[in-house]
Amino acid sequence: MKILQKIRALYFWIFFIFSVSLVLLCFCFISSQKKLWKIRKFWAKTQKYIIPYKIELKGTFNQQASMILMNHQSTLDIIALEELYPKNLAWIAKKELAQIPIFKIAMKKPKFLCIDRKNPRDLIKILKEAEQRLSEDRVLAIFPEGTRSRTQKLLKFQSGAKILSDKLNLKVQPILLVDSAKILDTKSFSAKSGTLKIICMDLVDTSDEKWLENTRKKMQELLDKERKIC
């Protein structure tokens, strides 16, 4: 069974790299953000041809949200949200990713945001770019853990999400993804069919000074509860 999962993972990554290359080629000839978004959504849907996973969506994406924050375990997290989310997401990622040639194009053309976590002065630039994306009716998307969690516990949430929310007066919706790494796991290089449960939580009360910390706690409690059900 493990051999089959690794073979499927190999097929997925070959198809993933090939499909991303095609998308980037299309990016070179298209400037409209609306068209680029449609291409991204189509690309996300095609990934199911390699990993026949299903999505179980609980709750609804709040139309008032200007930023969504999610826990992170797998590349599948991005793929699933790109397919499902009803608005054009402006992903926020660490600057190191943009230094990889293929990611540089993938992030620059659709106007994603790159944070230099080692440079506090970079915050001013990010705030301006985030404000511009919001004016284009886009929604900011961030993984507050900063990287993928490899354990049963969510990592500590970094302060970036709170700073953006406080400075730009954002309405924040947490989105919980339940164990996406069980379907697609880069670390163990395995892929298998399954159902990815995505839970849309209520908007956060950002007037609470500890809202980010409390949100992490609520997400962890809900994640633990969902694991018991499974």
CORZIGI-V886060 format. One record per residue. N is the residue number from 1. RES is the residue in one letter. D_CENTER is the distance of its C-alpha to the mean C-alpha in Angstrom with 2 decimals. Layout:
n->N res->RES d_center->D_CENTER
n->N res->RES d_center->D_CENTER
//
This chain:
n->1 res->M d_center->28.96
n->2 res->K d_center->27.03
n->3 res->I d_center->28.44
n->4 res->L d_center->27.20
n->5 res->Q d_center->23.63
n->6 res->K d_center->23.87
n->7 res->I d_center->25.41
n->8 res->R d_center->22.69
n->9 res->A d_center->20.10
n->10 res->L d_center->22.31
n->11 res->Y d_center->22.46
n->12 res->F d_center->18.71
n->13 res->W d_center->18.20
n->14 res->I d_center->21.21
n->15 res->F d_center->19.99
n->16 res->F d_center->16.45
n->17 res->I d_center->18.15
n->18 res->F d_center->20.70
n->19 res->S d_center->18.43
n->20 res->V d_center->16.30
n->21 res->S d_center->19.74
n->22 res->L d_center->20.90
n->23 res->V d_center->18.03
n->24 res->L d_center->18.74
n->25 res->L d_center->22.37
n->26 res->C d_center->21.85
n->27 res->F d_center->20.02
n->28 res->C d_center->23.29
n->29 res->F d_center->25.30
n->30 res->I d_center->23.20
n->31 res->S d_center->22.75
n->32 res->S d_center->21.90
n->33 res->Q d_center->18.36
n->34 res->K d_center->18.94
n->35 res->K d_center->19.94
n->36 res->L d_center->17.13
n->37 res->W d_center->14.67
n->38 res->K d_center->16.89
n->39 res->I d_center->16.87
n->40 res->R d_center->13.10
n->41 res->K d_center->13.28
n->42 res->F d_center->16.35
n->43 res->W d_center->14.94
n->44 res->A d_center->12.17
n->45 res->K d_center->15.12
n->46 res->T d_center->17.31
n->47 res->Q d_center->15.44
n->48 res->K d_center->17.10
n->49 res->Y d_center->20.40
n->50 res->I d_center->19.95
n->51 res->I d_center->18.28
n->52 res->P d_center->19.79
n->53 res->Y d_center->17.33
n->54 res->K d_center->17.37
n->55 res->I d_center->15.09
n->56 res->E d_center->16.68
n->57 res->L d_center->15.41
n->58 res->K d_center->17.16
n->59 res->G d_center->17.68
n->60 res->T d_center->16.60
n->61 res->F d_center->14.09
n->62 res->N d_center->16.27
n->63 res->Q d_center->17.48
n->64 res->Q d_center->18.45
n->65 res->A d_center->15.10
n->66 res->S d_center->14.42
n->67 res->M d_center->11.36
n->68 res->I d_center->8.84
n->69 res->L d_center->7.95
n->70 res->M d_center->6.61
n->71 res->N d_center->8.29
n->72 res->H d_center->7.33
n->73 res->Q d_center->9.88
n->74 res->S d_center->9.23
n->75 res->T d_center->8.19
n->76 res->L d_center->8.55
n->77 res->D d_center->5.40
n->78 res->I d_center->4.01
n->79 res->I d_center->7.66
n->80 res->A d_center->8.23
n->81 res->L d_center->6.31
n->82 res->E d_center->7.86
n->83 res->E d_center->10.97
n->84 res->L d_center->11.37
n->85 res->Y d_center->10.46
n->86 res->P d_center->13.91
n->87 res->K d_center->13.31
n->88 res->N d_center->12.26
n->89 res->L d_center->8.95
n->90 res->A d_center->9.59
n->91 res->W d_center->6.81
n->92 res->I d_center->8.49
n->93 res->A d_center->9.16
n->94 res->K d_center->12.38
n->95 res->K d_center->15.36
n->96 res->E d_center->16.27
n->97 res->L d_center->13.79
n->98 res->A d_center->15.49
n->99 res->Q d_center->18.75
n->100 res->I d_center->18.25
n->101 res->P d_center->19.98
n->102 res->I d_center->17.78
n->103 res->F d_center->14.57
n->104 res->K d_center->16.77
n->105 res->I d_center->17.53
n->106 res->A d_center->14.11
n->107 res->M d_center->12.89
n->108 res->K d_center->16.27
n->109 res->K d_center->17.21
n->110 res->P d_center->14.45
n->111 res->K d_center->14.82
n->112 res->F d_center->11.57
n->113 res->L d_center->12.48
n->114 res->C d_center->13.52
n->115 res->I d_center->14.82
n->116 res->D d_center->17.94
n->117 res->R d_center->18.01
n->118 res->K d_center->21.63
n->119 res->N d_center->22.88
n->120 res->P d_center->23.25
n->121 res->R d_center->24.63
n->122 res->D d_center->21.39
n->123 res->L d_center->20.27
n->124 res->I d_center->22.67
n->125 res->K d_center->21.20
n->126 res->I d_center->17.61
n->127 res->L d_center->19.05
n->128 res->K d_center->20.96
n->129 res->E d_center->18.14
n->130 res->A d_center->15.92
n->131 res->E d_center->19.07
n->132 res->Q d_center->19.63
n->133 res->R d_center->16.31
n->134 res->L d_center->17.07
n->135 res->S d_center->20.54
n->136 res->E d_center->19.27
n->137 res->D d_center->17.86
n->138 res->R d_center->14.20
n->139 res->V d_center->11.63
n->140 res->L d_center->9.85
n->141 res->A d_center->6.19
n->142 res->I d_center->6.28
n->143 res->F d_center->6.33
n->144 res->P d_center->10.10
n->145 res->E d_center->11.30
n->146 res->G d_center->10.95
n->147 res->T d_center->10.86
n->148 res->R d_center->10.82
n->149 res->S d_center->13.36
n->150 res->R d_center->16.24
n->151 res->T d_center->18.26
n->152 res->Q d_center->18.65
n->153 res->K d_center->17.96
n->154 res->L d_center->14.97
n->155 res->L d_center->15.42
n->156 res->K d_center->16.79
n->157 res->F d_center->14.57
n->158 res->Q d_center->15.17
n->159 res->S d_center->17.02
n->160 res->G d_center->14.94
n->161 res->A d_center->13.34
n->162 res->K d_center->16.92
n->163 res->I d_center->18.54
n->164 res->L d_center->16.56
n->165 res->S d_center->17.27
n->166 res->D d_center->20.87
n->167 res->K d_center->21.68
n->168 res->L d_center->20.29
n->169 res->N d_center->21.07
n->170 res->L d_center->17.69
n->171 res->K d_center->17.23
n->172 res->V d_center->14.34
n->173 res->Q d_center->12.98
n->174 res->P d_center->11.45
n->175 res->I d_center->9.55
n->176 res->L d_center->10.72
n->177 res->L d_center->9.84
n->178 res->V d_center->13.24
n->179 res->D d_center->13.81
n->180 res->S d_center->11.68
n->181 res->A d_center->13.53
n->182 res->K d_center->16.68
n->183 res->I d_center->15.86
n->184 res->L d_center->14.40
n->185 res->D d_center->15.28
n->186 res->T d_center->15.57
n->187 res->K d_center->17.87
n->188 res->S d_center->20.43
n->189 res->F d_center->19.84
n->190 res->S d_center->19.94
n->191 res->A d_center->18.68
n->192 res->K d_center->20.18
n->193 res->S d_center->20.11
n->194 res->G d_center->19.07
n->195 res->T d_center->17.46
n->196 res->L d_center->13.92
n->197 res->K d_center->14.36
n->198 res->I d_center->11.91
n->199 res->I d_center->13.64
n->200 res->C d_center->13.52
n->201 res->M d_center->15.43
n->202 res->D d_center->17.88
n->203 res->L d_center->17.49
n->204 res->V d_center->18.13
n->205 res->D d_center->21.60
n->206 res->T d_center->20.92
n->207 res->S d_center->24.70
n->208 res->D d_center->24.68
n->209 res->E d_center->24.65
n->210 res->K d_center->22.95
n->211 res->W d_center->20.22
n->212 res->L d_center->17.36
n->213 res->E d_center->19.37
n->214 res->N d_center->20.37
n->215 res->T d_center->16.90
n->216 res->R d_center->16.02
n->217 res->K d_center->19.35
n->218 res->K d_center->18.84
n->219 res->M d_center->15.53
n->220 res->Q d_center->17.42
n->221 res->E d_center->20.42
n->222 res->L d_center->18.69
n->223 res->L d_center->17.02
n->224 res->D d_center->20.52
n->225 res->K d_center->22.10
n->226 res->E d_center->20.00
n->227 res->R d_center->20.82
n->228 res->K d_center->24.45
n->229 res->I d_center->24.38
n->230 res->C d_center->23.06
//
